[in-house]
Amino acid sequence: MSVSWSETTPIYRQLRDRIVAMILDGELKEGDAVPSVRQVAVDYQINPLTVSKAYQELADEALLDKRRGLGLFVGAGAREKLLELERDRFLKEEWPALRARLLRLGLDLNILLAENHQ
């Protein structure tokens, strides 16, 4: 996880989104322990309550499992749940604007996908 935080989004939300990305990218796999609240707070110089809030949101979404005395772990099926949620969010929130911009610019998606831009 990088340490640069956007000023427009709450830090707990950015931290949550970074953990989601790590799960989707396979950096954190089902059953893996996530770093402790204290460790993340120290590493990124943020308030432990901020870290707790991000972790709690993930636990509430059944993406992290709390194991008393052991910590938090990536939950069973977390990646699959996230893929479904993120795909749905993309199709509802991002794709319509992206599609409209492609049409406005006269860009053909098939040509864009076939080209090798560098």
C-alpha positions as CSV (number, residue, x, y, z in Angstrom):
1,M,0.0,0.0,0.0
2,S,1.3,3.4,-0.8
3,V,1.3,6.3,1.7
4,S,-0.2,9.1,-0.4
5,W,-3.7,10.0,0.6
6,S,-6.3,11.9,-1.4
7,E,-7.7,15.0,0.3
8,T,-11.1,14.5,-1.3
9,T,-12.0,11.0,0.2
10,P,-11.9,10.0,3.9
11,I,-8.7,8.1,4.7
12,Y,-10.6,5.1,6.2
13,R,-12.4,4.8,2.8
14,Q,-9.1,5.0,0.9
15,L,-7.6,2.3,3.2
16,R,-10.6,0.1,2.7
17,D,-10.4,0.5,-1.1
18,R,-6.7,-0.4,-1.0
19,I,-7.4,-3.6,0.9
20,V,-10.1,-4.4,-1.6
21,A,-7.6,-3.9,-4.5
22,M,-5.1,-6.1,-2.7
23,I,-7.7,-8.9,-2.5
24,L,-8.8,-8.4,-6.1
25,D,-5.2,-8.4,-7.3
26,G,-4.4,-11.6,-5.3
27,E,-1.9,-9.9,-2.9
28,L,-4.2,-11.0,-0.1
29,K,-5.8,-14.4,-0.5
30,E,-8.6,-16.2,1.3
31,G,-7.4,-17.0,4.9
32,D,-4.5,-14.6,4.8
33,A,-4.1,-12.4,7.9
34,V,-4.4,-8.6,7.4
35,P,-1.9,-6.4,9.2
36,S,-2.9,-5.4,12.7
37,V,-4.7,-2.1,13.3
38,R,-1.7,-1.0,15.4
39,Q,0.8,-1.9,12.6
40,V,-1.1,-0.1,9.9
41,A,-1.5,3.0,12.0
42,V,2.2,3.1,12.8
43,D,3.3,2.3,9.2
44,Y,1.1,5.0,7.6
45,Q,1.1,7.4,10.5
46,I,-2.7,7.5,10.8
47,N,-5.1,7.2,13.8
48,P,-5.8,3.6,14.8
49,L,-9.5,4.5,14.9
50,T,-9.3,5.2,11.2
51,V,-7.8,1.8,10.5
52,S,-10.4,0.2,12.8
53,K,-13.2,1.9,10.8
54,A,-11.9,0.6,7.5
55,Y,-11.5,-2.9,8.9
56,Q,-14.9,-2.8,10.5
57,E,-16.5,-1.9,7.2
58,L,-14.8,-4.8,5.5
59,A,-15.9,-7.1,8.3
60,D,-19.5,-5.8,8.0
61,E,-19.4,-6.7,4.3
62,A,-18.2,-10.3,5.3
63,L,-14.9,-9.7,3.5
64,L,-12.8,-10.0,6.6
65,D,-13.3,-12.5,9.4
66,K,-12.5,-11.7,13.0
67,R,-10.8,-14.4,15.0
68,R,-10.8,-13.6,18.6
69,G,-7.2,-13.4,19.9
70,L,-5.8,-13.9,16.4
71,G,-6.8,-10.9,14.4
72,L,-8.5,-10.4,11.1
73,F,-8.3,-12.6,8.1
74,V,-9.5,-12.5,4.5
75,G,-12.9,-14.2,4.5
76,A,-14.0,-17.2,2.5
77,G,-15.2,-16.2,-1.0
78,A,-14.1,-12.6,-0.4
79,R,-12.5,-12.2,-3.9
80,E,-15.6,-13.6,-5.6
81,K,-17.9,-11.3,-3.6
82,L,-15.7,-8.3,-4.5
83,L,-15.5,-9.2,-8.2
84,E,-19.3,-9.3,-8.3
85,L,-19.7,-6.1,-6.4
86,E,-17.0,-4.2,-8.3
87,R,-18.3,-5.4,-11.7
88,D,-21.8,-4.3,-10.8
89,R,-20.6,-0.9,-9.6
90,F,-18.5,-0.4,-12.7
91,L,-21.4,-1.2,-15.0
92,K,-23.8,1.0,-13.1
93,E,-21.6,3.9,-12.2
94,E,-18.5,4.1,-14.5
95,W,-19.4,2.4,-17.7
96,P,-22.3,4.8,-18.8
97,A,-20.0,7.9,-18.5
98,L,-17.1,6.1,-20.2
99,R,-19.4,4.8,-23.0
100,A,-20.8,8.3,-23.5
101,R,-17.3,9.8,-23.7
102,L,-16.2,7.2,-26.3
103,L,-19.2,8.0,-28.4
104,R,-18.7,11.8,-28.1
105,L,-15.0,11.3,-29.2
106,G,-16.0,9.0,-32.0
107,L,-13.9,6.2,-30.7
108,D,-14.7,2.6,-31.5
109,L,-14.2,0.3,-28.6
110,N,-13.3,-2.7,-30.8
111,I,-10.5,-0.7,-32.5
112,L,-9.2,0.5,-29.1
113,L,-9.1,-3.0,-27.8
114,A,-7.4,-4.3,-30.9
115,E,-4.7,-1.6,-30.9
116,N,-1.5,-1.8,-29.0
117,H,-1.0,1.7,-27.5
118,Q,2.3,2.5,-25.9
